[in-house]
Amino acid sequence: MIAPKDLIAFQKHLKKKSILIVNEGATTRAMLSKTFNELGARGDLIHLASSWEEAQEVIPLVVPRIIVSDFNLGARSGLSLIEFQREMLKGAGAEKEGLFIIITGNTSQTAIAQAAEEEVDAYILKPFNLNGLRAALVSAVLAKVNPSEYVKLIEKGKEALFKGDFELAARFFDEAIVLNPKPALAFFYKGQTKLLQNAFSAAEQDFRQGLEYCKIHYKCLVGLFDLLMKQNREAEAYLVVRKIATYFPSNPKRLYQIIRLTVSLKEFEDLDDYYQAFCNLPVREKDLTIQMCSALIVAGRYFLRGVDPKMGIGFLQNAAISCAGTPHLLREIIFSCVEAEELELARKTLGRFSPQDQSAGTYAACDLLIQSKTAKGLAVIKAGLAYFSKKIYDPVCFEIVIRLLLLNDSEVRARNLLLEAQQIFPAHRFDFEVELQAEVEGVESQKGKTSRDPRP
């Protein structure tokens, strides 16, 4: 039974507040909407979304102060809506008005919701009845309106921290610690206070102390990760960030760091998980896309070299799909495929160049490289000269055609083409003259034997 004074406080807070209910079940959406309405919410301010994608469309339009979301929304996590809600509230100057309630389906999801302290304001465990739902909603709102002494002390500490008064901030956090049996959040902010003073050892101790109370406490994990990265302890940092990625949705900044560490430490077996997280982002910025695709290409090459060719092909295929036709990435994928003699994927990837980019040197180099492995030498020479006649150039194109001319006993034409190449690419590192001389001296022995030589 909800006390009358609590109901009044709830209704006062709810007045003129926009609410978004995100749930795939029509029955649950209707129940939640009806409950809010009966508790005093205005019907025209209650908005419904049946999917994560629909919620992403609704949030910027109504900027909901309160979101009630299911934990799982298809393949995505309802938790990923938190950051988007906060961005919209910040833009509206109402950052502190946000309330996020998650509906969990089991104890594992509940543990994650609890660990996302300060991110998730409350959780409701399914199955729930009408009375339990009402009580949970009122309790969540009242905790925001009338915070506990523990939360008040943390807020005072945060204010002092913002002002740069580290001593006062630490005092508030110490006072908060003794008021809560599981003060992970207070230890996080205490650790942040030490971190800002470059007291790394003390900060690490506080973050780890907080994790003793909650092993997957989101903020303590993030604080520890940031500290380890500042100290260049990448291997330890990766273990922490892998745990963050396992339980919580990744934001673009964090995902960028994860990808870099994955490549640096050659933890390529984990990359597919991060690729799925990348695919689940509502917006994939160009820099992150390049970072992700570059990592996929590096991993693809690694596995193609005998470790697990099938996995390597999978990584290169994902890179080709996700790189949005970026020419230099397509080039790297195709070159990797040709090196591994995966010519079918190379040809498919070539088709991902835009019509506009097909008149550039990068496309020509990829095309001729594939042709050099699949077509007759004279046909490749003809194709290369056709590109040159259109003023489409790339050093690789010259390399391929010059070698083929030499293999077909056309030394004079090869030398003339060399002169043209040197004029177009005077600063190119590859020394055509030395290469040509080597080809001339060993042309007979090289026919059909050099792995880099195209087939005549």
Buried (B, 14 or more C-beta within 10 A) or exposed (E): EBEEEBBEBBBEBBEEBBBBBBBBEEEBBEBBBBBBBEBBBBEEBBBBBBBBEBBBEBBEEBBBBBBBBBBBBEEBBBBBBBBBBBBBBEEEEEEEBBBBBBBBEEEEBBBBBBBBBEBBBBBBBEEBEEEEBBBBBBBBBBBBEEEEEBBBBBBBBBEBBEEEBBEBBBBBBBBBBEBBEBBBBBBBBBBBBBBEEEBBEBBBBBBBBBBEBBBBBBBBBBBBBBBBBEEEBBEBBBBBBBBBBEBBBBBBEBBBBBBBBBBEBEBBEBBBBBBEBBBBBBEBEEEBBBBBBBBBBBBBBBBBEEEBBEBBBBBBBBBBEBBBEBBEBBBBBBBBBBBBEBBEBBBBBBEBBBEEBBBBBBBBBBBBBBBBEBBEBEEBBEBBBEBBEEEBBBBBBBBBBBBBBBBBEBBEBBBEBBEBBBEBBEEEEEEBEEBBEEBEEEBEEBEEEEEEBBBB
